[in-house]
Amino acid sequence: MANSIQVRYDFALLFDVTDGNPNGDPEAGNLPRFDPETGIGLVTDVCLKRKIRNFVSLAFPDEPSYDIYIKERAILNELHHEAYRELGLLDEFRTLNELEKMDRAQKWMCERFYDVRAFGAVMSTGQYRCGQVKGPVQLTFARSIDQVIPVEHTLTRVAVTAEREIHRQGAEARSMGRKYTVPYGLYRANGFISAPLAKKVGFTEDDLELLWQALIYMFEHDRSASRGLMTTRALYVFQHSSALGSAPAHQLLERIRVNKRDPAIVARKFDDYEIHVDDLNLPKGVNLILKT
């Protein structure tokens, strides 16, 4: 098995959407999320982690050590019970205290589930508790470079869901619906990977390489009519030479700047922007890697 990662990483992810909804808000009629004071578009960290989880599931559908803990229809307390059962802890109630059992079960959960050892998890529910894990990989909300203005589209469906609708509405029976899209938006999210936390949970070099692959290709396997065209445009990775790091993350991430080529135009494609990368005189012990 590969060793856990030994050094810290900070990264900036750029992705865009064309005629799609990158992250709808269910409490606002699935309107694309945005900052109400500035109009800047938002994509939550939870949304991005979901796409990473989905990619890992596709890449390793039958590999136990790359199973996913947070997935559709998963019953989490039953997974905790499975950990106790697989480790024989159900038969050792008299020989181990609760903390010892929880520590063993937590280690099993980290080894089994990719998203637990990457993002962490609260696994202290139910009778068979596995404690709480703080994951080494953390993401910020993604924010659009410029203001986004969602567009509302009215849709017509000529099919009906029940025969009574035809009798009530006649031969022209149809139903109406709405969906919202962003004409174009370029978004940026920042991420951080802690080597000390990776060591605690066993987040390995192989896990790290899979994370980079997921960030680059996650939109390629997440197509739908509502999301339009979404694409990862760039992934800039600052690699430190030590576990604790060689410079504050904000000083490094500020070296990646994105601006419109012509401030007077409304951006409608990636080429309307230019990316400035200040890779000169990087702090000692920091290396900048372009992953796309």
N, C-alpha and C positions, 0 to 999 in steps of 0.2 A: 504493500500500500504506500502511496506517495506521502511524503512528509507534509505537515502543515506549512502554510506560507510563513516566510521568515521576515518579510519587510512590509512596510505600510504602503498603501496605494490611495491616491485621490484621483478622481476622473470627472470629466465633463462629457455629457452625452447630448448630441444635437440630433433632433429628428423633426420631420415635418408632416403635415397633413394637407391634402388637397381635396376639397369638396367632401369632407367627412366630419364625423363627430369623434374626436379622439378620446373623450371621457365625459359621458353624459351624467348629469345630476338627477337622480330619480326623484328628488323632492322638488324639482323645478321642471317637471314634464320632460326630463331627459335633455334639457338644454345643455349645450357644451359649458363646462365650468369656466368661470372667469372671475377676476378680481372686480367687484362692483365699483370700486373707486377709480380704477385706472383702465379697466377694459382689457387688461392683460389676461390671456388665456391660461388656464391651469390644467394640469394632468397630475393626479395624486400619485404619491409613492406607492400606494396600495395597488393602483391600476398597473403601474409598471412592473411591480413584483408579480402580479397575476400573469402578465405576459411572459415573464421569465420562467415562472413555474410551468406554464403551458408548454414552452419550448423544451424544457428539461423532460417533461413527460413524453413528448414526441421523440426526443433524441434517445431516451433510454426507457422504453415502455416496459421492459421486462427485467430491469436490473434492480434488485432489492435496495442497494445502497443509494439509488437515485429516485426512490419513491418520493411522493409529495404528500406532506401532512395536511396542508390546507387545500382541499380540492372539493369539487362539487359532490354533494351527497355524502361526504365523509362524516362519520360519527366519531368525534375526537375521543370521547371517553372509551370507546371500544378499542381504539388504537393504544391507549394507555394500558388497558387490560391485556392486550396482545403482548405488550412489552413485558409485563409481569409474568404472563404465561410462558413466553419463550425463554425467559431467564430462570424459570423454576421458582420464582419468588412467591408464588401462591402456596407452595409447600414449605416455605421457610419462615412463616410468620413468627414462629417461636424462637428462631435462632438469630434473626436479624431485626434491628430496630427500624422504625419507619424511615429515618433519614438515610440509612444504608441502602434500603430497598429503593428509595427514590433516586439516590445517586446512581445506582446501577441501571435503573430504568431510563434515567435521563441520558446516560451514555449510549444506551441501545437506541434511543430515539434519534440522537445525533448521528449515529452510524447509519441508520436506516433511511432517514428523510433528508434530502438535499436542502429543502427550504428551512428546516430547523437549524442545520449547521450553518446556513448562509445568513438567514434573516432573524433567527431566534424564534421563540414561541413561548406563550404562557400555557403550561401543561399541568396546571394545579387544580383542575376541575375533576369532579367525579371521585369515586372511591379509591382508584389506583392512580395516585398522583406522581407526576414525573418532574415536578418543579418548573422553574422558569429559566429559559436560556436567552442570553443577550447575544444576538448574532453579530458577526464581524462586518457584514455588508449592510450599509445603510444608504438610502437614497433620499434626496429632497423632492418636493413637488417640482414638476417641470413647469416653467413659465415661458410664455411666448415672448419673442424678442420685441414684437410690436403688438399694439392693440388688435384684438380680433372682434369682428362683428358677426355674430351668428345669423344665418339666413334661415327663415322658416319656409318650408315647402309643403304645400297641400297635395296629398296623394289620393288617388281614386282606386278602389278595388271593385272590379265588376262581379266577382263572385261574392256570394253571401254565406253566412255561417249556418243558417237554418231556413227551412222551407217557408216558415211563417213570414219571413222578411219579404219573400217574393209576393205572397198574397197581400201583404200590407202596402208594399211600395210599387207593385206592378212589374211589368216586364223590364223596366229600366232600373230595377233595384240595384243598388250599389252602396258601398260604404266609403266614408271619407276618413282620412287620417292625416297626420302631420309628422314631419321629421325635421330636425335642425342640422345644419352643417356649417362648418367654417370654410369659406372659400379658399383661404390659404393661411397657414400659420407655421412658423418655424419656432420650435420649442427647445428649451435647454434644461436639463436636469444635472445636478451634481451628485457625486457619490463618494463614499469613503469606505476603506477596508482596513480594519485593525488587525495587525499581526498577533498581538497578545490575546485578543478574543478568539482569533482563528485557532490558536494553539489549544485553547480550552475546549473547543468543540470539535476539533479535527477537520477544519476547513483546509483542504489540500491544494497543492499546485494544480492538480487535475480539476478540482472544483473551480478554481479561479479561471482556468482556460475555458471551462464550460460557461462560466458567467460572461466572459467576453464574447463568446459565440452567441449566447442568448441575446445580449444587448445589440449585437449587429444584425441578427437574423430573426428576432422575435416577431417583427411585423410581417415578415414573409409568410408566416403560418397563422396569421390572425386576420385574414381578409374577411370582410363582410360588406354588404351594401351600405350600412350605416357609417362605417369607418372611412369610406373613400379610399384614397391612396395614402398610406402612411409608410415612411421610409426612414431608416437610420442614415443620417448623413455624415456623421463624424463621431469618433470616440477617442478623446484625448486622455491618456493615462500618465499620471505623474508617479513614477516608481521611486521610492526612497531606498536608501542603502541600509536602513536600520529598522528595527521593529517599531520604535517610537516615532521615527520620522526625522527629517532634517530641516523642515520649515513648516510654518503654519499653512493649513490647507487654503485659506482664503488668499494668501499671497501668491500661491501657485495658480489657483483657478482664475484669478483676475488677469492672468497673462493670456487667457483666451477671450477675445473680444469679438463680438458679432455686430455688424452695422449694415444698414442699407447702402447700396452703391449710390443711389440717388434719393436723398431724403424727401424729395417732392413727390415721388411715385408711391402708389399703393402696391406693396409686394404681392405678387401672385405666383412666384416660383423661387426655387432655391437660388438660382443665379442672380436674383435681385439683391442678394446679400453678399458680403465679403467677410471672410474670417481672418482676423489678425492674430497671429501666434507669436508671442514674444518668448523665443527659446534661447535668447542670448543671456549670458551671465546668470544661468540658473544657480540656485544655492548649491553649495557643495553637498554631494550625496544625493542629488535629485536628477533623475533622467526622465525626459519626456518621450512618450511613445505614441505614435498615431496608429490606431488599430483598424481604421478603415481608409 
